[in-house]
């Protein structure tokens, strides 16, 4: 399985995150890349390739143009305004305020385009986000050309990024960019399966009214888990998209057995709809040792996850979402990919042997 990765993903070197009432070193950091790359190289899973640059056109296909311009200019405007720290929003167009005006002040723009306060914008953020979507598109292009699975080591992640909002460490929605690209290349319908601990609110919002992308997510119950305001089981899509959005919220501490049984329900939904390819928003923060999540996977359980995903039988692209800088992150990612490959190869072998019989 080919892995796509860009050194430019390291250009985002944020120093601050608002967590538990304190400014801390961000959990989403370049060290995550090193831990995954180390394990990928040791595993012999396949080559690691740099993607080409795809420009802004694929981004503009799923994101608001003014939002993209904001991200491109935010850091320069923040510094020019005389601010010393990193760009962190401190006010929003809340329910009692107007939401139809975008202030000229960069501080006001931050609040307009942010969905949460934990994610700062720092030097290199826009460039890293551009590189991350290139990684996703490189992986997708390989799978479209060959039918073979691929892995995009995306950083920063993307599934919290909505049409015109950033947050949850996400700026461009890599899975959405890739899904739209697949449709533009001639695919009739794409399935996005999100297994991150946190709900992919941005992916849901982008495709909620559409029937050409099926979005299915297993995640921590938003009653008690970020992002809180989206990800409930009764959100089934609207208009043409009704019946093409499935959420499976699970309580923190949910057992692996219950999680996998729920995954089987999610996979049944994907199998029931005629899709041409599968994009997996691969968050390995369902690991029991993840610092900001609360599911109970061990490293061995990720192999089982990969095996289950192979049962869908679709050309598959894995894109990195959450999973933070604990030593096991690389093992967990590789276990998913190897489990998928082994199950896929076994399935192909059984199919060939059955044909000979």
NUPAVO-69387 format. One record per residue: residue in one letter; x, y, z of N, C-alpha, C in turn. Coordinates in steps of 0.001 Angstrom, whole numbers, plus 500000, padded with zeros to 6 digits. Each point is the difference from the previous one (the first is absolute). Example, Ala and Ser with C-alpha at 12.3 -4.5 7.8 and 13.67 -1.06 7.14 Angstrom:
a513190494310507800499110501190500000500900501200500000;s499650501050499280500820501190500060499230501090500730;
This chain:
x500842498804500000499158501196500000500875501242500000;x499795500871499040500766501238499947499525500978501080;x500956500695500613499711501103500914500407501309499336;x499159501004500144500328501332499500500247500920501193;x501064500798499890500438500842501116500755501198499446;x499832501149500638500705501216499587500765500602501173;x501243500312499767500809500670501023499415501365500363;x499268500608499071499412501311500270498900499928501066;x499559498790500320499034499846501093500574500478501328;x501305500089500087500662500432501239500018501519500170;x499589500730498972500102501458500060499106500606501072;x498951499307500369499193500456501141500671499536501277;x500535500950500769500716499704501243499361500805501132;x498702499819500178499274500777501017500562499733501392;x499956501040500831500529499907501369498901500003501060;x498788500393499620498967500201501019498694499317499643;x499398499399501007498664499421499906499287500256501321;x498750500403499908499194500198501199499407498652500404;x500427499483501158499567498677500456499797500027501510;x498802499627500436499686499951501436500310501324500703;x499751501118499300500183501310500603501422500509500010;x500909499289499337501401500419499972500508499984498565;x501016500820499726500667499954498708501122498975500085;x499902498966499168500950498892500049500619499800498619;x501030499185499946500565499601498713498972499158499260;x499724500295498748498930499287499290500214498488499944;x498912499269500146500056498547499854500232499614498544;x499509500825499085500219499771498571501318500663499627;x501042499193499813501358500518499853500769499204498950;x501104500547499477500771499293498966500543498644500465;x500186499817501294500520498731500495499103498818499635;x498712500275499804499082498946499567500487499374498695;x500482500837499088500501499507498725501173499052500200;x500922500375500859501197499187500215499654498621500543;x499051499955500922499615498721500597499365499071498968;x499190500564499116499360499178498974501005499598498926;x500814500950499553500982499695498962500990498933500454;x500425500072501223500937499011500532499415498598499893;x498753499852500403499380498675499972499715499541498578;x499609500929499134499778499652498599501277499446499374;x501120500644500255501272499557499413500425498654500554;x499758499771501277500364498722500602499099498870499526;x498780500336499629499017498976499652500204499403498623;x500632500751499102500120499546498633498674499979499267;x499072500818500441498662500004499416500014500449498542;x500902500901499677500068500503498627500781501294499956;x500160500544498794500776501218499816499266501207500571;x500775501031500327499473501272500466500309501040498932;x498948500624499463500132500891498853499573501422500360;x500635500961499327499571501393500124498958500297498937;x498916500687500355498987500330498991500429501193499169;x499356500170498860500186501223499242499135501087500627;x500196501233499568499171501106500474498759500104499118;x498831500026500623498740500031499267499366501388499979;x500606500955500682499475501352499982498728500159500822;x499341501129499790498826500341500800498675499535499396;x499998499633498734498733499646499358499246498895500748;x500649498903500429499260498963500732499467500484501352;x500694500950500607499542500567501273498739500828499784;x500016500806498958498863500883499727498746499220499607;x500170498733499641498846499182499643499158499627501211;x500581500107501221499240499637501204500026501072501084;x500828501044499808500107501046501014499656501370499421;x499518500880500860499640501362499643501240500801499598;x499897500759498922501150500749499487500495501039501000;x499086500715500670500423501004500980500699499341501188;x499536498829500386500653499260501088501427499620499608;x500188499515498784501338499623499534500910501220499981;x499482501137499554500788501234500002500379500402501418;x499068499851500934500294500282501410501158499148500490;x499956498693499744501069499116500463501343500375499374;x499968500366498723501242500341499307500655501244500580;x499196500937500497500523501305500437500014500188501508;x499402499092500742499773500224501426501273500315500763;x501026499182499834501197500188500811500656501357499719;x500104500375498746500609501287499662499183501153500582;x498694499922499910499149501059500535500088500056501525;x500088498843500623500111499936501461501284500680500478;x501108499695499341501287500600500357499984501497499703;x499439500366498851499945501413499617499172500822500980;x499024499369500637499162500699500983500709500187501331;x501214499451500138500798500216501197499821498968501090;x499344498879499705499806498958501013501292499209500202;x500276499654501238501246499313500324499886498475499959;x498887499474500465499841498552500044499431499449498711;x499623498740500036499369499382498848498537500421499913;x499431499847498811498637500476499754498988499028500591;x499309500435501051499000499183500675498724500826500121;x498864499476499566498746500766500097499547500170501438;x499378501148500283499477500221501358498568500535500000;x499383500099498816498591500392499934499401499435498718;x498720499642500071499285499385498877498692500740499739;x499426499855498793498649500510499761498986499053500653;x499881500100501321499180499080500787498514500194499683;x499146499172500600498574499964499661499302501342500204;x500511500846500877499361501298500252500609501124499167;x500921499657499093500663501003499175499695499764498524;x500432500920499158499832499858498559501061499048499442;x499584499117499110500929499089499361500150500253498516;x499509501161499540500023500297498567501035501054499631;x500844500380500948501024501019499741501364499433500339;x500979500216499134501376499589500264500815501256500293;x500494500176501215500721501221500354501294500164499195;x500449501243499880501291500249499356501147499587500900;x499824500113501313501050499639500954500322498518499910;x501290499663500033500394498603499947499507499251501241;x499888500670501123499467499357501205498544499604499803;x499230500887499354498611499680499707499876498901498963;x500871500014499003499968498951498978500326498645500594;x500923499961500931500340498734500661498764499383500644;x499246500804500713498803499492500644498940499569499008;x499908500700498886499002499660498986500303498645499367;x501276499733499746500376498789499271500410498835500905;x500055500210501302500402498930500917498772499323500586;x500081498682500202498916499305500693500387499653501432;x501250500203500372500454499710501364501250500823500280;x500367500076501281501104500870500402501304499258500243;x499977498665499882501226499267500347501068500099498919;x499599500321498770500912499923498860500529501374499637;x501283500212500205500621501262499614500436499946498542;x500124501173499402500602500106498677501376500618500176;x500995499322499471501392500423500160500654500101498633;x501229500485499979500758500054498753500087498591499394;x499757499904498704500102498717499319498730499171500008;x498959500476500688498761499208500082499369499810498629;x499869501074499230499377499892498687500804499081499096;x501315500128500023500853499180499140499896498519500376;x499939499719501296499861498611500443498643499430499590;x498951500820500108498670499550499584499976499709498501;x500677500817499214500090499748498562500718498679499730;x501091499757500732500738498751499824499166498799500411;x499209500160501057499193498897500497498951499576498976;x499337500961499379499005499625498985500692499423498775;x501237500415499697500747499385498905500277498529500293;x500318499698501252500214498612500415498730499187499752;x498861500544500413498730499297499803499722499779498519;x500241501007499186499736499888498571500977499055499309;x501242499982500466500966499059499442499590498562500256;x499550499743501236499539498651500332498779499626499167;x499053500927499900498797499727499224500344499722498536;x500848500819499417500343499842498590500617498628499741;x500850499549500904500613498671499853498932498912500007;x499064500092500927498951498981500094499077500045498789;x499681501196499524499148500100498814500674499392498771;x501307500180499898500726499497498830500201498495500049;x500256499464501192500437498607500112498964499076500639;x499059500559500745499081499176500773500601499495501286;x501276500294500221500688499542501207499749500970501156;x499981499491501248499812500892501147501203500906500203;x499788501094500707501076500948500270499771500651501356;x501055500591500526499934500697501285500565501394499843;x499216500999500406500468501375500020500298500422501423;x501279500247500288500412500444501336499765501507500089;x498733500370500138499591501406500005500306500642501344;x500579501177499928500214500803501192500162501456499571;x499144500920500451498952499818501010498858499139499497;x499209499453500949498832499203499613498924500891499382;x498825499415499666499047500811499263498535499878500357;x499571498951500715498570499698500026499157500984500810;x500598500862500817499220501035500688499824501264499155;x500761500134498927499914501203499171498713499970499185;x499151501009500189498729500101499291500167500864498753;x498891500274499335500022500801498781500746501313500197;x499789500664501144500663501282500228500423500181501455;x500444498901500644500477500092501384501142499031500248;x500928500438500869501086499132500450499830499713501484;x500713498994500473499977499643501415500334498536500167;x500202499585501235500361498610500241501270499602499279;x500941500944499855501288499824499308499860499922498479;x498805500251499452499730499777498579499736501321499275;x500507500101498768499868501221499208499358499737498635;x500524499022499265499348499516498789499519498580500269;x498818499678499498499448498670500253500546499031498950;x501056499286500372500700499140499050499107498913499419;x499170499378500834499117498948499508498971500555499025;x499484501188500302499019500623499104500644500404498684;x501201500560500067500725500373498783500216498766499126;x500413498890500628500258498770499247498711499427499428;x498927500006500791498730499457499517499494500779498793;x500056501333500071499547500814498875500866499753498770;x501285499821500214500915499725498886499633498672499322;x499647498999500819499598498708499446498733500139499164;x499062500798500480498768500239499240500303500724498694;x500871500989500078500366500753498798500726499117498984;x500643498920500504500704499074499113499067498951499403;x498723500043500373499039499106499380499343498996500913;x500413499964501286499344499091500927498574500485500267;x499070499049500129498594500371500162499667500327501451;x500545499217500931499748500253501418501207499522500812;x500352500774501006501140499708500871499492499797501419;x500541498997500679499717499809501423501165500532500826;x499681500786501027500998500446500970499634499364501338;x500908499195500535499826499391501309500971500667500964;x499470500606501047500813500719500979500043499187501292;x501201499538500365500140499192501219500767500741501093;x500224501271499817500645500834501020499138500042501267;x500630500196501154499226500113501241499026501171499955;x500380501063499310499174501203499928499215500032498690;x498787500463500066499139500043498820500576500920498930;x499908499547498745500460500812498878498951501008499590;x499775500986500838498931500968499774500150500741498675;x501240500295499617500213500726498758499612499181498781;x500387498729499999499654499126498884498491499865499886;x499343499803501130498535499900499982499388501273499437;x500440501154500475499394501266499575500170500237498506;x501141499657499452500269500245498587499080499169499106;x499707498774500406499254499089499129498578499720500479;x499514500714500999498752499638500665498788500033499066;x500034500831498996498871500114499084500229499305498670;x500954499073499959500365499357498735499843498488500085;x499719499380498851499855498547499963501133499315499245;x501035500774499595501130499388499302501150499663500940;x499877500362501268500971499616501023499232499443501190;x500305498765500365499433499371501189500968500207501150;x499550500661501073500849500239501159499529499145501165;x500920499200500544499703499103501112501079500198501064;x499584500216501252500961500338501053499705499267501300;x501053499433500605499966499491501373500835500958500841;x499479500436501148500714501026500746499462500119501422;x500722500743500815499557500270501354498702500789500005;x499102499654500894498689500638500099500155501510500176;x499441500806499069500156501458500116499310500608501217;x499156499243500684499447500502501266501111500324500990;x501129499270499883501088500171500974501363500144499337;x500029500096498663501268499929499279500057501052498893;x501145500646499821500261500916498886499649499301498690;x499316500674499074499698501423499922498629500400500570;x499340499130500725498795500292500784498742500336499197;x500095500813498984498807500541499350499634499308498685;x500658498900499690499691499218498813500475498568500244;x499336499052499335500401498613500128498973499121500681;x498770500487500113498938499234500658499385498994499026;x499407498956500572499489498893499192498828500406499109;x499306501074500345498832500394499207500358500910498824;x501262500203499735500441500826498876500193499087498782;x498977499943499148500010499037498910500143500594498620;x500357501267499911500062500684498718498724500781499754;x500045500896499000498825500798499677499881500158498496;x498776500218499524499780500139498565500464498755499264;x500781500205498942500536498867499248500884499112500869;x500562500571501061500914499249500855499324499163501068;x498667500041500069499322499220501036500255498512499772;x500453499333501051500330498584499903501435499733499600;x500818501061499903501403499835499612500952500510501079;x499507500111501226500825500397501148499623499109501177;x500984499299500554499754499093501118501014500266501104;x499500500340501179500845500216501172499760498906501030;x501101499517500573499943498991501047500758500527501225;x499347500852500812500665500529501194500099498927501084;x501161499927500640500273499002501031500565500682501241;x499631499513501154500449500604501243501497499783500222;x500678500956500618501387499772500403500118498719500817;x501074499268499763500190498737500696499344498817499326;x499348500219498858499362498911499265501009498878499735;x499577498757500192500890498857499809500314499807498520;x501100499331499736500373499708498624498943499118499338;x499473499031500738498977499102499446498777500783499540;x499553500956500806498848500816499626500338500895498819;x501186500573500015500426500863498888500030499221498692;x500564498790500015500092499208498781498627499533499522;x499115499705500936498631499633499612499310501178499328;x500269501206500502499447501203499380500624500237498633;x501292499715499885500653500110498696499330499094498975;x499621498811500420499312499088499076498704500626499488;x499274500707500872498795500710499556500350501085498991;x501082500723500285500421501074499096500409499439498640;x500735498895500010500432499395498739498812499471499209;x498982499518500712498783499538499323499327501150499257;x500027501197500586499429501162499313500777500316498724;x501316499880500063500824500275498813499730498959498924;x499912498732500407499753498929499032498621500125499362;x499053500595500723498629500105499494499851501088498946;x500967500890499916499961501101499045501062499743498936;x499675500260498774500908499738498886501060501095499930;x501189499709500539501105500964499997501144499480499137;x500769500927499453501115499645499117501332499908500723;x500131500681501119501245499925500758499739500403501441;x500962499683500855499897500259501432501159500878500447;x499674501069500703501016500827500670499829499801501496;x501066499600500668499965499781501436500693501163500696;x499233500759500788500603501007500865500551499256501206;x501303499716499942500632499088500950500512500761501220;x499159500064501016500444500532501280500343498840500916;x501244499934500437500394498923500921499978500487501448;x499282501097500234499820500478501369498931499207500752;x499516498918499412499155499059500747500861499082500875;x501306500195499956500965499246500815499841500314501482;x500130498979500829499819500164501442501003500969500620;x501149500209499359501010500892500552500003501387499402;x499004500333499186499975501330499394499741501059501071;x500713501131499961499892500977501091498715500824500022;x499248500058498886498814500869500003498753499253499532;x499994498680500103498856499208499563499670498956501055;x498944499194499744499519499142501087499367498701499512;x500570499403498952499622498645499633501095499039500454;x499857498715499703500804498997500715500782499059499091;x500265500392498761500752499133499092501420499763500505;x500463498747499893501414499688500148500623499996498608;x501312499920499938500658499984498690499545498811499170;x499818498850500626499571498811499260498615500174499390;x499150500772500644498641500200499490499989500756498677;x501028500784499747500036500739498741500185499066498803;x500658498883500204500108499002498930498618499472499628;x499191499727501021498628499527499767499208501056499240;x500182501262500369499321501086499292500349499972498519;x501282499872499680500413499939498603499385498830499268;x499939498858500660499393498816499391498525500235499687;x499288500615500927498574500267499778499797500954498815;x500857501003499887499839500982498933500200499376498617;x500835498976499927500229499333498717498751499300499500;x499068499693500898498785499282499613499087500839499110;x500176501302500002499167500858499158500244499706498523;x501235499647499668500309499600498639500063501118498986;x500267501228500465500091501144499101501441500500499903;x500385500623498883501281500711499965500037500999501160;x501069499951500797499985500702501290501198500923500166;x499714501176500541501014501003500319499902500306501483;x501100499855500717500060500311501427500667501357500170;x499343500900500736500544501334500249500125500218501496;x501164500430500432500269500185501422499179501147500564;x499325499728501112499299501031500758500665500112501376;x499277499648501066500548500131501341500865498822500405;x500464500082501224500974499048500527501229500809500343;x500260500147501287500957501016500401501315499389500448;x500954500829500375501396499592500052500299499096501195;x499449498804499959500400498934500911500783498984499188;x500887499270500632500920499128499276499285498994499102;x498809499560500407499312498932499270499295500485498736;x499989501299499745499218500492498865500443499364498687;x501306499844499810500486499389498770499606498542499882;x500112499269501097499594498596500020498515499884499655;x499196500876500579498551499924499792499616500275498544;x500630500993499394499738500284498595500406498823499123;x501200499509500198500495498894499174499160498746500207;x499539499756501212499159498825500241498706500060499197;x499393501180499912498797500138499167500320499666498551;x501053500607499476500336499826498587500412498564499690;x500783499397500882500400498612499778498820499048500142;x499143500249500977498812499172500146499138500063498759;x499864501195499454499220500182498765500642499234498848;x501299500168499816500704499358498895499928498483500096;x500226499474501193499990498550500177498618499418499718;x498962500660500499498636499521499767499635500128498528;x500433501081499386499713500210498576500687498938499150;x501261499739500271500731498990499235499401498615500206;x499591499707501220499364498707500278498689499879499236;x499231501101499961498750499987499267500215499801498514;x501021500647499437500305499834498583500429498572499703;x500775499416500904500473498617499823498835499026500025;x499068500220500964498829499132500078499147500119498734;x499889501222499505499213500231498790500619499288498812;x501325500067499869500668499335498892499885498492500109;x500167499473501214499905498553500198498580499500499706;x499005500806500375498616499633499731499746499957498490;x500617500938499286499854500023498546500617498771499341;x501118499524500565500655498803499452499148498757500243;x499282500004501137499170498827500298498828499886499073;
